[in-house]
């Protein structure tokens, strides 16, 4: 709640008295001072949300006072008044942050209206700051933590680039926290308070991708019954996070590059360009440079995105962070789930440190949630944790053994055919003899779940779908039948 306090600064005693009495009748607390110097002294120790300031005064002028307020980032709103109605006075006053400008003599009712508007703006600003704090608190609850040397370097890099409006490319395996780091960059940037729009490009069908990113006009295609605002326009003024950027098709790469270069987009079926002010943060789990070499990703777009690269290491490369992450997720679970589990045993930590963590930090968080719900007592015990991790390890080992068997069964025939083949046929031999059976084996392991299968194979879901069609694999045949 903003205090209804007003400071009136004018060397004219009669003017101070008239303004003070008029505003006091409106239930404002009013302080009248005869110089800018006196006002500056009071503002060093007191908070006054609204100042009414005369420009022409002995000593420090009103404009000089306004400049000092501007330099000190004082949050007060200032209404400027003067008997000299010159253009320069008006321009200078507004340049140095004045809320409004009045020429003497003025009607007191006009002043009251302007004062009311100023307090309304102050209240709106206060609500925005409160909302920012709430957003910041939410971000802190989901933030990436780490004390390893690798994570500390990442935090330093974020500190250097957050305030600079440059494109950042985040790379790392699934579950390492790319989106959370992207949010950290946004929340520590001048764009904080504006929209943060996250888009998982791998989850959007190819035929809808352009409309999702750039929007479409009414009647642009069958089913477009109304205008649609795309992600670029939704993020205007803020940050657009493009996850799995490596999955973007070549034709859309061209349009994305144009949007970055020209700072404008065009809706599908639109009538002209639309200017946008968006900061791009991108992420991928694949090697974009390798995709550039293979002709699957534009080199000019890669250079545009890769202004500041940040690689997030997998959890297995920073296991010294596991104790800190474990405490963090336990505290988070305590708040979200209302659990009484607050600690863990040394045996539990040893078990976690020995695990490979293919799902990275996300896997650890989900494990903690599951264990917290099922545990009894104040500590996570090693019996339950280790049993879960051992089941996962056994599945991985079973998959590896099946793959070894697959290679042994096919290797002899494969080598004989390879000797007889031309160089151009070797890749096809590899695909025919290894890739299709491998996909079938993984699909069987995950019960036909294509998302899990794509993650285990290290490819995106769209690529897996194409290979399933190419090899005439029936995903339904691998689905687990409920008992």
C-alpha positions in Angstrom: 0.0 0.0 0.0 1.4 3.4 -1.0 1.4 6.1 1.7 -0.6 9.1 0.6 2.3 11.5 1.3 3.2 14.6 -0.9 6.2 16.9 -0.7 5.6 20.4 -2.1 8.8 22.3 -3.0 8.4 26.0 -4.0 10.1 29.2 -2.8 6.8 31.0 -3.1 5.2 30.8 0.4 1.7 31.6 -0.8 1.8 28.9 -3.5 3.0 26.3 -0.9 0.1 27.3 1.4 -2.6 27.1 -1.3 -1.4 23.7 -2.7 -0.9 22.3 0.8 -4.5 23.2 2.0 -6.1 21.9 -1.2 -4.4 18.5 -1.0 -4.9 18.1 2.8 -8.6 18.4 2.1 -8.2 15.4 -0.1 -6.8 13.4 2.9 -3.2 13.6 1.7 -0.3 14.1 4.2 1.5 17.2 2.9 5.0 18.6 3.7 5.9 22.0 2.3 9.6 23.1 1.8 11.1 26.3 0.3 14.2 24.9 -1.5 15.5 21.9 -3.4 18.4 21.6 -1.0 16.0 21.1 2.0 14.0 18.5 0.0 17.2 16.6 -0.9 18.2 16.5 2.8 14.7 15.1 3.8 14.8 12.5 1.0 18.1 11.1 2.3 16.3 9.6 5.3 12.6 9.7 4.4 10.4 8.2 1.7 8.0 10.5 -0.1 6.1 8.9 -3.0 5.0 12.1 -4.8 6.8 15.5 -5.2 5.3 18.7 -6.5 8.3 20.8 -7.7 8.8 24.3 -8.9 11.4 24.7 -11.6 12.7 28.3 -10.9 14.0 28.6 -7.3 17.1 30.2 -5.7 20.0 27.9 -5.3 19.5 24.5 -6.9 16.9 24.8 -9.6 14.0 22.3 -10.0 15.6 20.8 -13.1 18.9 20.3 -11.3 17.1 18.7 -8.5 15.2 16.4 -10.9 18.5 15.3 -12.6 19.9 14.3 -9.2 16.7 12.3 -8.4 17.0 10.6 -11.8 20.6 9.7 -11.2 19.9 8.3 -7.7 17.0 6.2 -9.1 14.6 7.7 -6.6 11.2 5.9 -7.1 9.1 9.0 -6.4 6.9 10.5 -9.0 7.4 14.2 -9.7 4.9 16.8 -10.9 6.8 19.9 -12.2 5.3 23.4 -12.2 6.6 26.7 -13.5 5.6 30.2 -14.5 7.8 30.0 -17.6 5.9 27.9 -20.1 8.8 27.3 -22.5 9.3 24.2 -24.7 12.7 23.6 -23.3 11.4 23.5 -19.8 8.8 20.9 -20.7 11.2 18.8 -22.7 13.9 18.8 -20.0 11.4 18.0 -17.3 10.0 15.0 -19.1 13.5 13.9 -20.1 14.6 13.7 -16.5 11.6 11.6 -15.4 8.8 14.0 -14.5 5.4 12.5 -14.3 3.6 15.6 -15.6 4.0 19.3 -16.2 1.9 22.3 -15.1 2.1 25.9 -16.1 1.3 28.6 -13.4 -1.3 29.7 -12.8 -3.2 26.4 -12.9 -6.6 25.3 -11.6 -6.4 23.3 -8.3 -8.9 20.7 -9.7 -6.5 20.0 -12.5 -3.7 19.5 -10.0 -5.9 17.1 -7.9 -6.7 15.0 -11.0 -2.9 14.8 -11.9 -2.1 13.8 -8.3 -4.7 11.1 -8.3 -3.3 9.7 -11.6 0.2 9.8 -10.1 -0.8 7.7 -7.1 -2.6 5.3 -9.3 0.6 4.8 -11.3 2.5 4.3 -8.1 0.1 1.6 -6.9 0.4 -0.2 -10.3 4.2 0.0 -10.0 4.0 -1.5 -6.5 1.8 -4.3 -7.8 4.3 -5.1 -10.6 7.1 -5.2 -8.1 5.1 -7.5 -5.9 4.4 -9.8 -8.8 8.1 -9.8 -9.8 9.0 -10.9 -6.3 6.4 -13.7 -6.5 7.8 -14.8 -9.8 11.4 -14.6 -8.4 10.3 -16.7 -5.4 8.8 -19.3 -7.8 12.0 -19.3 -9.8 14.1 -19.8 -6.7 12.0 -22.8 -5.9 12.8 -24.5 -9.2 16.4 -23.2 -9.7 19.5 -25.2 -10.6 21.8 -25.7 -7.7 25.4 -26.8 -7.7 28.8 -26.2 -6.1 31.0 -28.1 -8.5 33.6 -26.2 -10.5 31.6 -26.8 -13.7 28.4 -25.4 -12.4 30.1 -22.4 -10.8 31.6 -21.5 -14.2 28.1 -21.7 -15.7 26.7 -19.4 -12.9 29.5 -16.9 -13.7 28.7 -17.0 -17.4 25.0 -16.4 -16.7 26.0 -13.4 -14.5 28.0 -12.0 -17.4 25.4 -12.5 -20.2 22.1 -12.1 -18.4 22.0 -8.3 -18.6 23.3 -8.3 -22.2 20.7 -8.9 -25.0 22.6 -11.7 -26.7 21.5 -15.1 -27.9 22.6 -18.0 -25.8 22.7 -21.7 -26.9 22.4 -24.2 -24.1 23.5 -27.8 -24.8 23.3 -30.9 -22.6 21.6 -34.2 -22.2 17.9 -34.4 -21.3 17.2 -33.7 -17.7 20.3 -31.5 -17.0 18.2 -28.3 -16.5 18.5 -26.4 -19.7 15.1 -24.7 -19.4 15.7 -23.8 -15.7 19.0 -22.1 -16.7 17.2 -20.3 -19.5 14.7 -19.0 -17.0 17.6 -17.9 -14.8 19.0 -15.8 -17.6 15.6 -14.2 -18.2 14.9 -13.5 -14.5 18.3 -11.7 -14.1 17.9 -9.7 -17.3 16.3 -6.3 -18.0 13.4 -8.3 -19.6 12.4 -9.6 -16.2 8.7 -8.8 -15.7 8.0 -9.4 -19.4 6.9 -12.8 -20.8 9.1 -15.9 -20.8 7.7 -18.3 -23.4 9.1 -21.8 -23.7 8.5 -23.9 -26.8 9.5 -27.6 -27.1 10.0 -27.8 -30.9 10.2 -31.6 -30.7 6.7 -31.8 -29.4 5.1 -29.8 -32.2 4.0 -31.6 -35.4 5.9 -30.4 -38.5 2.7 -29.1 -40.3 1.8 -26.9 -37.2 5.3 -25.6 -36.4 5.1 -22.4 -38.5 1.7 -21.4 -37.1 2.8 -22.1 -33.6 5.9 -19.9 -33.9 4.6 -17.1 -36.1 0.8 -17.3 -35.8 -1.7 -17.3 -38.7 -4.4 -15.2 -40.1 -8.1 -16.0 -40.3 -8.7 -18.3 -43.2 -5.0 -19.0 -43.8 -5.7 -22.7 -44.2 -8.5 -25.2 -43.6 -9.5 -25.0 -39.9 -8.1 -21.5 -39.3 -11.4 -20.0 -38.2 -9.8 -17.1 -36.3 -6.5 -15.2 -36.1 -3.8 -17.0 -33.9 -1.0 -15.1 -32.1 2.2 -17.1 -32.4 5.0 -17.7 -29.8 7.1 -14.8 -31.1 4.3 -12.3 -30.6 3.4 -13.8 -27.2 7.0 -13.2 -26.1 7.2 -9.7 -27.5 9.3 -7.6 -25.1 10.5 -10.7 -23.3 12.3 -14.0 -23.9 11.5 -16.8 -26.2 13.1 -20.2 -25.3 13.4 -22.6 -28.2 14.0 -26.1 -26.8 15.3 -28.9 -29.1 16.2 -26.4 -31.7 18.1 -29.1 -33.6 14.7 -30.6 -34.6 13.6 -27.5 -36.6 13.1 -28.2 -40.3 15.2 -26.5 -42.9 12.5 -24.3 -44.3 11.6 -23.0 -40.8 15.3 -22.5 -40.0 15.3 -19.9 -42.9 12.2 -18.1 -41.4 13.7 -18.2 -37.9 16.9 -16.7 -39.2 15.0 -13.9 -40.9 13.1 -13.2 -37.8 16.4 -12.9 -35.8 18.0 -10.7 -38.4 15.1 -8.4 -39.3 13.4 -8.4 -35.9 10.1 -9.0 -37.6 7.8 -12.0 -38.4 4.9 -12.7 -40.8 1.9 -14.8 -39.8 0.9 -17.6 -42.1 -1.5 -16.0 -44.5 -0.7 -12.6 -43.1 -0.7 -9.4 -45.0 2.7 -8.0 -44.0 5.6 -8.0 -41.5 5.1 -7.6 -37.8 7.9 -6.1 -35.7 8.9 -8.1 -32.6 11.4 -7.4 -29.8 12.4 -10.9 -28.5 15.5 -12.3 -26.9 16.2 -15.8 -28.2 17.5 -18.5 -25.9 17.9 -21.9 -27.6 18.7 -25.4 -26.3 19.5 -28.8 -27.8 20.7 -32.2 -26.7 22.3 -32.9 -30.1 25.6 -31.7 -31.7 24.5 -28.8 -34.0 27.9 -28.5 -35.5 27.7 -32.1 -36.7 24.2 -31.4 -38.1 25.7 -28.4 -40.0 28.3 -30.7 -41.5 25.6 -33.2 -42.5 23.6 -30.4 -44.2 20.7 -30.7 -41.7 21.2 -27.3 -40.0 22.0 -23.9 -41.5 25.4 -22.7 -40.6 24.3 -19.1 -40.6 21.5 -19.9 -38.1 24.0 -21.9 -36.0 26.4 -18.9 -35.8 23.4 -16.6 -35.0 22.3 -18.9 -32.1 25.8 -19.8 -30.8 26.8 -16.3 -29.7 27.3 -17.5 -26.1 27.4 -21.3 -25.8 26.8 -22.9 -22.4 27.3 -26.7 -22.0 25.5 -28.2 -19.0 27.4 -31.3 -17.8 25.5 -34.5 -17.1 25.0 -35.4 -13.4 27.5 -38.3 -13.7 30.2 -35.7 -14.4 29.4 -33.6 -11.3 28.5 -36.1 -8.7 29.9 -33.8 -6.0 26.7 -31.8 -6.5 24.5 -34.8 -5.5 24.5 -34.1 -1.7 23.4 -30.5 -2.3 20.8 -31.5 -4.8 19.5 -34.1 -2.5 19.0 -31.6 0.3 17.4 -29.1 -2.2 14.9 -31.7 -3.5 14.1 -32.9 0.0 13.3 -29.4 1.1 11.2 -28.8 -2.0 9.3 -32.0 -1.5 8.7 -31.0 2.1 7.0 -27.8 1.0 5.1 -29.3 -1.9 4.0 -32.7 -0.4 3.8 -31.8 3.3 6.2 -34.7 4.1 8.1 -35.1 7.4 11.1 -36.6 5.6 13.9 -34.1 6.0 17.1 -36.2 6.0 19.0 -39.2 4.6 21.5 -41.8 5.8 25.1 -42.1 4.7 24.3 -45.4 3.0 21.6 -43.7 1.0 24.1 -41.1 -0.2 26.6 -43.8 -1.1 24.0 -45.5 -3.2 23.2 -42.3 -5.1 26.9 -41.5 -5.7 27.5 -45.0 -7.3 24.6 -44.7 -9.7 25.1 -43.6 -13.4 22.1 -41.2 -13.6 21.1 -41.5 -17.3 18.1 -39.2 -16.6 20.4 -36.6 -14.9 19.0 -34.1 -12.3 15.4 -34.7 -13.4 15.8 -38.4 -12.6 17.2 -37.5 -9.2 14.3 -35.2 -8.4 11.7 -37.7 -9.4 13.4 -40.4 -7.4 13.4 -38.2 -4.3 9.7 -37.4 -4.7 8.9 -41.1 -5.1 11.0 -42.1 -2.1 9.6 -39.3 0.1 6.0 -40.5 -0.6 6.8 -44.1 0.2 9.2 -43.6 3.1 8.3 -43.8 6.8 10.3 -41.9 9.4 12.4 -38.7 9.1 15.2 -40.1 6.9 15.4 -41.6 3.4 16.8 -45.1 3.9 19.2 -46.9 1.6 17.0 -50.0 1.3 14.3 -48.4 -0.7 16.5 -46.1 -2.7 19.0 -48.8 -3.7 16.3 -51.2 -4.7 14.9 -48.7 -7.2 18.3 -47.9 -8.6 19.3 -51.6 -8.8 16.1 -52.3 -10.8 17.1 -49.5 -13.3 20.7 -50.8 -13.5 19.5 -54.4 -14.2 17.3 -53.1 -17.0 20.2 -51.2 -18.5 22.5 -54.3 -18.2 19.8 -56.5 -19.8 19.5 -54.1 -22.7 23.3 -54.1 -23.1 23.4 -57.9 -23.1 20.6 -58.0 -25.7 22.5 -55.6 -27.9 25.7 -57.7 -27.5 23.8 -60.8 -28.5 22.3 -58.9 -31.5 25.8 -58.0 -32.7 27.1 -61.5 -32.3 24.3 -63.0 -34.2 24.6 -60.6 -37.1 28.4 -59.9 -37.1 29.6 -62.8 -39.2 27.1 -62.4 -42.0 27.5 -58.6 -41.8 31.3 -58.7 -42.3 31.0 -61.1 -45.2 28.5 -58.8 -47.0 30.6 -55.7 -46.1 33.7 -57.2 -47.8 31.8 -57.6 -51.1 30.1 -54.2 -50.9 31.0 -50.9 -52.5 31.8 -48.0 -50.1 28.5 -46.4 -50.9 26.6 -49.5 -49.8 28.3 -49.8 -46.4 26.0 -47.3 -44.6 22.9 -49.1 -46.0 24.3 -52.4 -44.7 24.7 -51.0 -41.2 21.2 -49.6 -41.2 19.7 -52.8 -42.5 21.5 -55.2 -40.2 21.8 -53.1 -37.0 19.5 -50.1 -36.8 16.1 -51.8 -37.3 16.7 -54.7 -34.8 18.1 -52.2 -32.3 14.9 -50.0 -32.6 12.7 -53.1 -32.2 14.7 -54.2 -29.1 14.5 -50.8 -27.4 10.8 -50.5 -28.3 10.2 -53.8 -26.6 12.1 -52.7 -23.5 10.0 -49.6 -23.0 6.7 -51.2 -23.9 6.2 -49.3 -27.1 6.7 -45.8 -25.5 8.2 -43.8 -28.4 9.3 -40.9 -26.1 11.3 -43.2 -23.9 12.7 -45.1 -26.9 13.8 -41.9 -28.6 15.6 -40.8 -25.5 17.4 -44.1 -25.1 18.4 -44.2 -28.7 19.7 -40.6 -28.5 17.5 -39.3 -31.3 14.4 -37.0 -31.4 10.9 -38.4 -31.6 10.2 -37.2 -35.1 13.3 -39.1 -36.3 12.2 -42.2 -34.5 8.8 -42.0 -36.2 10.4 -41.8 -39.6 12.6 -44.8 -38.9 9.6 -46.8 -37.7 7.8 -46.1 -40.9 10.9 -46.8 -43.0 11.5 -50.2 -41.4 7.8 -51.0 -41.3 7.9 -51.5 -37.5 4.5 -51.7 -35.7 4.7 -49.8 -32.4 1.5 -51.3 -31.2 3.0 -54.8 -31.1 5.3 -53.7 -28.3 2.8 -52.1 -26.0 2.5 -53.7 -22.6 -0.9 -55.3 -21.9 -2.2 -54.3 -18.5 -2.7 -57.2 -16.1 
